[in-house]
Amino acid sequence: MRKLERILIYSILAILELYVFSINSGVESKATIHEEIRVRNLIVVDSEGREAIRLIANKNGGEITVYNEAGKDPVLISIDDDGWGFILIYDSKGFHVY
């Protein structure tokens, strides 16, 4: 369970880092600071070019998927058809643990 918790924490930290360094206008930098970045899909890849995190806009709102080294998605944060949020976490055998 600790590994899955780390994956979730690292994905949240990655999103916060994206916010702090890309969006927050209070950060002083010689680079141009944009007030907003608008995309329908944002895919973060590792050094090998494999998907690590995917943020997408879907019919219900948004979705964050975190992938492991094998390319499977053990962590999913999304919105269901009724508009409620949910988090799915799977263990190494593919069983839903949360």
C-alpha positions in Angstrom: 0.0 0.0 0.0 2.9 2.3 0.7 4.0 2.2 -3.0 0.5 3.3 -4.2 0.4 6.0 -1.6 3.7 7.3 -2.9 2.4 7.3 -6.5 -0.6 9.3 -5.4 1.5 11.8 -3.4 4.0 12.1 -6.3 1.3 12.9 -8.8 -0.2 15.5 -6.5 3.2 17.0 -6.0 3.8 17.1 -9.8 0.5 18.9 -10.3 1.4 21.4 -7.6 4.8 21.9 -9.1 3.3 22.6 -12.5 1.0 25.2 -10.9 3.8 26.9 -9.0 6.3 27.1 -11.8 4.0 27.6 -14.8 0.9 29.4 -13.7 1.5 31.3 -10.5 2.2 34.9 -11.6 3.9 35.6 -8.2 7.0 33.6 -9.3 9.8 35.9 -10.4 11.6 34.6 -13.5 13.3 36.0 -16.6 11.0 33.7 -18.6 7.6 34.8 -19.7 4.9 33.9 -17.2 1.6 32.9 -18.6 -1.6 33.5 -16.7 -3.2 30.3 -18.0 -2.4 27.2 -19.9 -5.4 25.7 -21.6 -5.3 22.2 -23.1 -7.7 19.3 -23.3 -5.0 16.7 -22.6 -1.7 17.0 -20.8 0.6 14.0 -20.9 3.7 13.9 -18.7 6.3 11.4 -19.9 9.3 9.9 -18.2 12.9 9.9 -19.6 12.1 7.0 -21.8 9.1 8.8 -23.4 6.5 6.5 -21.6 3.4 8.1 -20.2 3.7 8.8 -16.4 0.7 11.1 -15.8 -2.2 12.0 -18.0 -4.6 14.9 -17.2 -7.6 15.0 -19.5 -10.9 16.7 -19.9 -13.7 14.2 -20.4 -17.5 14.4 -20.7 -17.9 14.5 -16.9 -15.2 17.0 -16.1 -11.6 15.9 -15.7 -9.5 12.9 -15.0 -5.9 12.2 -13.7 -4.3 8.9 -14.5 -1.0 7.8 -13.1 0.9 5.0 -14.8 3.5 2.7 -13.4 6.7 1.4 -15.1 4.8 -1.4 -16.8 2.4 1.1 -18.4 -0.5 0.1 -16.3 -2.7 2.6 -14.5 -2.9 1.8 -10.8 -4.1 5.2 -9.8 -7.1 7.1 -11.3 -8.9 10.2 -10.1 -12.0 11.1 -12.0 -15.6 12.2 -12.0 -18.4 9.6 -12.5 -21.6 10.0 -14.7 -23.5 11.6 -11.7 -20.8 14.3 -11.2 -19.2 12.8 -8.1 -15.5 12.4 -7.7 -13.8 9.1 -7.1 -10.3 7.6 -6.7 -9.4 4.1 -7.9 -6.2 2.5 -6.6 -5.1 -1.0 -7.7 -2.5 -3.3 -6.2 0.2 -5.1 -8.1 -2.2 -8.0 -8.9 -4.8 -5.7 -10.3 -7.2 -5.8 -7.4 -9.1 -2.7 -6.4 -7.8 -1.6 -3.0 -9.3 1.8 -2.6 
